[in-house]
C-alpha cells in the first residue's frame, strides 16, 4: 500500500523513478501533456531528465494501443530490469495521460509511453495528432494489442498513420534539419513497426505456416483488403505470444526490439538533443485547437489535423498547406476556383499582353499614372477617367479615353481572375485600402473651402468622389437593373438606393427604413436599410469592408456639403482624415508617442503616418519621401527613417 501511494504521489509530481541494480535512478517524466504542450523547457533539461550525458547516440521506441491493453506494463516488464518505471493502475481510469519518457541505458533507447486509444477524453483530435508526432520521431513503433484476433482498428490506425506521415511529415522532416540547425539530417523514412499480439485461446497469426514470414504476409494481405498501405514504414513485423496462464512471456518481444534497436541500415542513432529538437519543431508546426465538426471520422488522422485551418472568406474553401505555413512565407493555397463576392471585391486584373508572354502581372485601377504629377493626374482623371498601368507595358487603358465607344478593358487589355480571400490578406485590395487617403492628399486644399467651386466643377468632384469610394460589398450601380425586393425595373434617371446592411440595390419604397449598422462600420447612427434587413435585424460579420465604407462616408458628407453650400465653409477635415485612413495605418487616437524617438505627442504636435509601415511619427522621424507602390502610392510620399533606408522598392 505504501508503494502504491508513493507511485501515485510521484506521478502527480510529473516524475516516477526507481533504482536499478547499479544504484542509478531510472526516471520516467511527463514529456508532452494532453494539450500537446512540451513539459521540458530545452535540450539540456531533456538530457538531464533522461539521465544521460547527452553525447551517447540513442534511438527512440514508442508504444501505441488501446487503453487497458497493458502498454505501460509491457514496457516495465521488457525494459528497466523489470521495474515499474512507467505508472500502472488497477482502477478503471487511464493511468497514462499525454506522453511519458524514460531512458533504458542497456539498449540506448529513449522509451515513450503514450495515452491509450479508445479512452475517454474530451480532446480526441488533439490526442491522435500528438500520437502521430510521437510516431514521427520514433525509430521503433510498438503496437500492443491483447485480443484473440487482430481487429480492423489496428490496421486502420497504422494505415492512416502511414498515409498522414507521407503527406504531412516527410517534407517537414526533410526541411527540419536546415530550419532548426540540426547537424545530423533527419531521415524521411518512417520507423520500423512491431505488432505485439497476445492471445489466450486462439492460435497466433501465421502459426499454421511453416515458411518464415508467414505472419507478415498475412498482415499485408489484411492491409490490402482494407485498401490501406504501410508504405511509410521501413518494415512491419509480427511478434505473438500466447498466455494460457500468467505471467506473459516477453522474451520473443524483447528479442525483436533488440534486433530493431541494433539495426542501423535504415535509421542511425542520434544524440538525444536532436530527438528533442525534432519533437519541438513538429509541436510548433502542428498545434492549435481542432474544433471543426465537419472533420470526417473515417480516418484516424484526417488532413484537418495537420493542415491550415483558414478558409477562403468568399467561397469557404479550406487552405491545403500545412499548419503555420505563413511562418515560412508560404502563402495560402486552396484547390478549385473561387467565386466573386462584392463584399470582398476579389477580382483581380491581369495584363493580357504580359500573360501571353508567360508573366502574371496584376494591374489595379488608379486615379493617375505613375509618371503623372499629383495635380496633373487629378485633372487627367476628371477628364479621362481611371487608369490601368502595367509596369512592363505602361498605360494600357483609360476609362474615358474617347467621348463614346470606350471598350470594356476585360475584353481587350486585361484578363480577369477571381482570387481566394484569406483573413489578413489584402493583396488585391491595395488600391481600395488607401484610395480615400490619396483623394485627400490630392485635394486637401480644395475641401477646406468650397467658395471657389463653380457649379460644373462641384458636380464633377462630387461625381468623382461618389464613383471612387463606394464600399466593396455594395453591388455596383451598373449591375442594378431592378429593385432587389419588388423586382421593379429602374427607369432611366431613377435613383438607386443601397442598403447599408446587405449592400443590394433597392427602390425608394423598399429602402425607406433606417437603423444603426455598426457591424458594417457605420457606427451607431441610423442609416438607410432595406425593409428586409430592417425586419430581420440582420447582423453581418465584421470584415474588411471598413475601408470602402469609410470612404463612402466621406463622400456622403462631401456630397451634402457641396450640394447645399454656396459660400465658404470650414469642412470637418479631422473627420475626413480619420474616415479616409487606410486600414494598415494606426488610428490617430492610439498614437500617444512617436514610434521612432518615442517622444510623447502633445495636443499641438503633428502626427504623421509613414505610408509604408503605417506607424505614427513626429516630423523629425518622418522627413523622407519615397514612392510606395506596394501600398498603392506611385508618387513620392512621406515615409519614416527606417523605411526610407530599406533597399529596393517599398
Secondary structure, 3 states (H helix, E strand, C coil): CHHHHHHHHHHHCCEEEEECCCCCEEEEEEEECCCCCECCCCHHHHHHHHCCCCCCEEEEEEEEEECCCCHHHHHHHHCHHHCCCCCCCCCCCCCCCCEEEEEECCCCEEEEEECCECCCCCCHHHHHHHHHHHHHCCCEEEEEEECCCCCHHHHHHHHHHHHHHHHHHHHHHHHHHHHCCCCCCCCCCCCEEEEEEEECCCCCCCCCCCCCCHHHHHHHHHHHHCCCCCCCCCEEEEEEEECCCCCCCCHHHHHHHHHHHHCCCCCCCEEHHHHHHHHHHHHHHCCCCCCCCCCCCCCCCCHHHCECCCECCCCCCECCCECCHHHHCCCCCCCCCCCCCCCCCCEEEEEHHHHHCCCCCEECEECCCCCCCHHHHHHHHHHHCCEEEECCCEEEEECCCCCCCCCCHHHHCEEEEECCCCCCCCHHHHHHHCHHHHHHHHHCCCCCCCCCCCHHHHHHHHHHHHHHCCCCCCCCHHHCCECCCCCCECCCCCCCEECCCCCCEECCHHHCEEEECHHHCCCCCEEEECHHHHHHCCCCCCCCCHHHHHHHHHHHHHHHHHHHCCCCCCCCHHHHHHHCCCCCCCCHHHCCECCCCCCECCCCCCCEECCCCCCEECCCCCCEEEEEHHHCEEEEEEECHHHHCCCCCC
